[in-house]
Amino acid sequence: MSADTPGPFDAPCDDGADGHLVLENADGQRSLWPVWRAVPAGWTARFGPAPHAACLRVAEAGRG
């Protein structure tokens, strides 16, 4: 995959605004997730949609 080829988590038109969620599973693990993808079974949206930086802060605050 090159820089010009979109990856599986690249939105068709990602302008970076409110494009992410913070998901959490039953074990308390958190994950950043693109808002345009379906939330997978076993995960629940806990924050967002919000910009990537805001979601990253929330996800990292739940570590440790």
N, C-alpha and C positions, 0 to 999 in steps of 0.2 A: 504494500500500500504506500503510495507516495503522498506528498503534501497536498497534491491536487485531487486525490481520490478520497471521497468521504468515508469515514469509518462507521462502524455499526452504531455509535453513539452520537454521531454528528447529525444534527437536525438538517432538513432540507434547506432551511433558511434561518440559520442561527445567528441572531444579532446580539446574543448575550444577555438580553433583558428578560428577567423572570423566567428563565428557561430551565430551572432545576428544582428538584425536591430533595428533602432528606428523608430517606426511608429507614425504618427500624424493624427488626425481626423479633421473634419471641425470646431470643437470647440477649437482646439489648444491643446487638450489632447495628451500626448505622452505615448507610451508604448514600453517596450522591447519585442522583438518577435524573436523566433528562425528562422534562415534563411531557414531552411528546410521545414517550414510550409508555406502554401499559405497566402498571405496578405489578410485579410478579407475585404469585401465590406465596403466602407466608410473610409478606412484607406489608407494612402500613406506612402511609405518608405521615410524617410527624412535623414537617416544616415546609413551607413554600406553597406555591411557586414563588421563587425569588431568584435574584442574580446568583451566579456561581459563588462569588466571594462570600456572600451572606450564608449560603448553604454550607460552605466549607467551614466557616466559623462554628456553626451549630453542630455539624458532624464531629468536628475536632473537640468541641466542648464536652461531648459525651464519651470521650476516650479516657480510659484508665480509671 
